[in-house]
Amino acid sequence: MQAIVDQLKSTAADTQATDIRAAFNSDTARFDKFSARFEDMLLDYSKCAVNEPVLALLERLFAEGGVAEKREAMFSGEAINFTENRAVLHTALRNRSNTPVLVEGKDVMPEVNGVLAAMGSFAEKIRSGALTGATGKRITDVVNIGIGGSDLGPVMATLALAPFHDGPRAHFVSNVDGAHIADTLKLLNAETTLFIIASKTFTTIETMTNAASARAFIAGKLGEDAVKHHFAAVSTALDKVAAFGIESDRIFGFWDWVGGRYSIWSAIGLPLMIAVGPDNFGRFLDGAHAMDRHFREAPVRQNLPALLGLIGFYHRNVLGYPSRAILPYDQRLLRFPAYLQQLDMESNGKGVTIDGKPVEGNSGPVVWGEPGTNGQHAFYQLIHQGTTIIPAEFMIAAKGFEPELRHQHELLIANCLAQSAALMKGRTLQEAKAQLTAKGMPSDQADFIAPHRVFTGNRPSITIVYDQLTPYALGRLIALYEHRVFVEGVLFRINSFDQWGVELGKELATGLLPVVEGKAGTEGQDASTAGLVKALIG
Ligand code: F6P
């Protein structure tokens, strides 16, 4: 594999391979050659520094890197998360074909379908008012209490599917900062509020602390007996949930083969289901399943997750770009960059290979972003003219949901396309100077100003287009990125499915709490930590 990476490096060093603007000028078919479609979804990677030799090498990398074999191992329930001895089967949660999926010889589909049906029935009862609060009033507000994978997916998807939201209002509390729950509770009437405690482990300190505050809110306003009417829970740790006092018909389970950041398809999606209804939730699963089949079956050059992963690897480990910007031209994908941060950085932010050796080259990039056009007026300056090359990933729907505001959608499309064109084409010194002199600036002054108005261009971007952000399209988009992260992880030769890197901070926080509470001294702490404790609590 390293030999292919080396070949890619020397091929990319060839100016022909890296001058994207020149490549467009010399090949009118470039867009057709370097774009791929799945259903109404289009992936345009023609504005990246790829050419036929690069693509051929990337195809070889996919084969020799063993991506197809690992993909089958994942889909068929092998314990590819070997540091935790777990299968990785979020794809089973949306296996709409219902074919058996075996984990240690047992088909998981009956249990998957059972939980989905129980969620559907609970969601319908909340939505219809058949299940009420303790005083008989209809539930108007649902608060999901969770963090990380037990929060980001439901928040992101509920915002994304706002046009389909016809259930109770949805709120999300994640931060252990009491401000989060306090500000949320201020908006709520205890009598009409349902809390969903979402935690895979049911031990996460943020979630357990916020859950206790929510419980105190209900018990304080309505009495202890009301608690059972106002809580539901989602977890793999059913015994711990029962100990919290939540009734068994309000507990929705999932399994240790579902990673937290891959769990939106499981009962963790309950707040989304209550918001948009079981049918729309089903279409969301359908979209993801369609992408799963595409990823499993399509040849590499037509396979969107494979191409996105290969280009991602190429950017990170061949061209050495340290980050990628996620730029949805879709206001409802406001939290998609944050969602992808966890998906990508918690999965591929690893320094050790599957053989326990240090990663050669790089593993995952820094992922960040904001919706366009807002980002244009904030950080795009650096993407266009800064000294760091940041591959940009644009995404946009052909249609919005506001036909009466079609003109605004046209403006959105024009801006999105203009940005990727500007990144690719740039503006030369001669062009900059010519523009200035055409406006009447004297030549010597134009010479002075023009360098500041130069755009180097040749900056890579990918554009993903889909018809409209429906539940189906959203499911497909998330699954596209999940599989992209998978492809990159296999090529980085890491385990994308554990997250030991978040443990140390948690352990130290547990040790520091008694110090912060004033129950223990700062002896044994490093001088900085001790100094900071003193500054904060005296
Ligand atoms: O941040 C670490 C992590 O374990 C994530 O992987 C996970 O999504 C999050 O904490 C929440 O965990 P839980 O669902 O168990 O509360």
Residues whose N, C-alpha, C, O or C-beta is under 5 A from the ligand:
A	BS01	F6P	I147 G148 G149 S150 A198 S199 K200 T201 F202 T204 T207 G260 R261 Q499 V502
